């Protein structure tokens, strides 16, 4: 049995290469996630517009800073923002001290801020959105991520401090991944390879044998995804995604990627054993015995495939950490993984 229980962009690319599609892929038109925007006007204490004020905008915890200046009417704007928390800072000669504004944006939200600078006050504005709303916006953005614009890359989070997923979002993402057309194509290729090598001979040959292999391979993928990436994560409060690190030494990143196959992030943000994925691998392997031909069932096969799936997950993580970021569409420009520590570069 070939493991197909995890969302593995690297494996899909290899499968597509087997059928000669690697040179014919055309990137799909990117589907832009619901973007938010911030607009405002800078005025002094007397209400007069402040042109030429320096305005900077940066994600609160990580990401690239953007900068602009207010126009002759004191107005400024930032568009195409991914939902999340931002810090806005305005400074100008006319203002004794910078004005700081912290804004939490929801999907598609347009926020208009009147900025008034005084000589004795720093104005802070808090715009509140629920954590669940932010998580939903981030997951919807993940669902547009594709390697080479084609292969789904839904389970990679390039936002290091992404909001925790709700149980509903975990099931939604699992169904989205298992019903993607590329998933069916990958299953079709796998069934063809099994047919050629007469894997699981109890299924026989011909169209009937291929149909049985296709059905079994899809069942393997569906059960593995829903058990290891939805059901168990919902029950055990674990996050099924791989959080791209992107910083530190090569050795530390390799260790992090390999360890992520057995250590994951809980919904509370703490690291813990990855019970969801490991137990899901073995559970799905055991369930697959129920629909194998009697001669193809074996307890040893279940144990072996569970180990293979866990190991393949580690290899998949290496691909996510070192290769897929540069070839994945619709990743926000500020989403570059874990911010590098100013004290240690490791």
NORURVEN-V199530 format. One record per pair of residues at least 12 apart in sequence whose C-alpha atoms are under 7 Angstrom apart, sorted by the first residue. I is the first residue (numbers start at 0). GAP is how many residues later the second one is. D is the distance in whole Angstrom. If there is no record, write none. Layout:
((I GAP D) (I GAP D))
//
This chain:
((0 304 7) (2 302 7) (2 306 5) (3 216 7) (3 217 5) (4 215 6) (4 216 5) (4 219 4) (4 220 6) (5 218 7) (5 219 6) (6 148 7) (7 308 6) (8 142 6) (8 143 7) (8 144 6) (9 306 6) (9 309 6) (11 139 7) (11 174 6) (14 171 7) (14 174 7) (26 121 6) (26 122 4) (26 123 6) (27 121 5) (27 122 6) (29 299 7) (29 300 6) (30 113 6) (31 298 7) (32 107 7) (32 108 5) (33 73 5) (33 74 5) (34 45 5) (34 46 5) (34 47 5) (34 48 7) (34 72 6) (34 73 5) (35 43 6) (35 44 6) (35 45 5) (35 46 6) (35 47 6) (35 69 7) (35 70 7) (35 71 6) (35 72 4) (35 73 5) (35 74 6) (36 41 6) (36 42 4) (36 43 6) (36 44 6) (36 72 6) (36 73 5) (36 74 6) (37 39 6) (37 40 5) (37 41 7) (37 72 6) (37 73 5) (37 74 6) (38 37 6) (38 38 4) (38 39 6) (38 72 6) (38 73 5) (38 74 6) (39 35 6) (39 36 6) (39 37 6) (39 72 5) (39 73 4) (39 74 5) (39 75 7) (40 33 5) (40 34 4) (40 35 6) (40 72 7) (40 73 5) (40 74 6) (41 32 5) (41 33 6) (41 72 7) (41 73 5) (41 74 6) (42 31 7) (42 72 6) (42 73 5) (42 74 6) (43 72 6) (43 73 5) (43 74 6) (44 71 6) (44 72 6) (44 73 5) (48 24 6) (48 25 5) (49 24 5) (50 19 5) (50 20 5) (50 21 5) (50 22 6) (50 23 5) (51 17 5) (51 18 5) (51 19 6) (52 16 5) (52 17 5) (52 37 7) (52 38 6) (52 39 5) (53 14 6) (53 15 5) (53 16 7) (53 36 6) (53 37 5) (53 38 6) (54 12 6) (54 13 5) (54 14 6) (54 34 6) (54 35 5) (54 36 7) (55 12 6) (55 32 6) (55 33 5) (55 34 7) (56 29 7) (56 30 6) (56 31 5) (56 32 7) (57 28 6) (57 29 5) (57 30 7) (58 26 6) (58 27 4) (58 28 6) (59 25 6) (59 26 5) (59 27 6) (61 277 6) (62 271 4) (62 272 6) (62 273 7) (63 270 5) (82 22 5) (82 23 5) (82 24 5) (82 51 6) (82 54 6) (83 20 5) (83 21 5) (83 22 7) (83 50 6) (84 18 6) (84 19 4) (84 20 6) (85 16 6) (85 17 5) (85 18 6) (86 13 7) (86 14 6) (86 15 4) (86 16 6) (87 12 6) (87 13 5) (87 14 6) (88 12 6) (94 22 6) (94 23 7) (94 24 7) (95 23 5) (96 22 7) (98 18 6) (98 23 5) (98 24 6) (99 22 7) (99 23 6) (99 24 6) (100 22 7) (100 23 5) (100 24 5) (101 22 7) (101 23 6) (101 24 6) (102 22 7) (102 23 6) (102 24 5) (103 23 5) (103 24 6) (103 25 6) (104 24 7) (105 23 6) (105 27 7) (105 28 6) (106 30 6) (130 32 6) (131 34 7) (133 29 7) (134 28 5) (134 29 6) (134 30 6) (141 12 5) (143 186 6) (144 183 6) (144 184 5) (144 185 6) (144 186 7) (145 182 5) (145 183 5) (146 177 6) (146 180 5) (146 181 4) (146 182 6) (147 179 5) (147 180 6) (148 179 7) (148 180 6) (150 31 7) (154 86 5) (154 87 6) (155 85 6) (155 86 5) (155 87 6) (155 88 7) (156 84 6) (156 85 6) (156 86 5) (156 87 6) (157 85 6) (157 86 5) (157 177 5) (157 178 6) (157 179 5) (158 176 5) (158 177 7) (158 178 6) (159 83 6) (159 84 7) (159 177 5) (159 178 5) (163 75 7) (163 103 5) (164 74 7) (166 67 5) (169 59 7) (169 60 5) (169 64 7) (170 59 5) (173 51 6) (173 52 6) (173 55 6) (173 56 6) (177 44 6) (186 27 6) (186 30 6) (186 31 6) (187 26 6) (190 19 6) (190 22 5) (190 23 5) (190 26 7) (191 18 7) (194 15 6) (199 96 6) (201 91 5) (201 93 6) (201 94 6) (202 90 6) (219 64 7) (219 68 6) (222 61 6) (223 56 6) (223 57 6) (223 60 5) (226 53 5) (227 48 5) (227 49 5) (227 52 4) (227 53 7) (228 48 7) (231 44 5) (232 43 6) (236 29 6) (236 30 5) (237 27 6) (237 28 4) (237 29 5) (238 25 7) (238 26 6) (238 27 6) (238 28 6) (243 77 6) (243 93 5) (244 76 7) (244 92 5) (244 93 5) (245 75 7) (245 90 6) (245 91 5) (245 92 6) (246 91 6) (246 92 7) (246 93 6) (247 92 7) (247 97 5) (247 98 4) (248 97 5) (251 94 7) (253 64 7) (256 57 7) (256 60 5) (256 61 5) (256 64 7) (257 56 5) (257 59 7) (257 60 7) (260 49 7) (260 52 6) (260 53 5) (261 12 5) (261 16 7) (277 32 6) (280 25 5) (280 28 6) (280 29 7) (281 20 7) (281 21 7) (281 24 4) (284 17 5) (284 20 6) (284 21 6) (285 16 5))
//
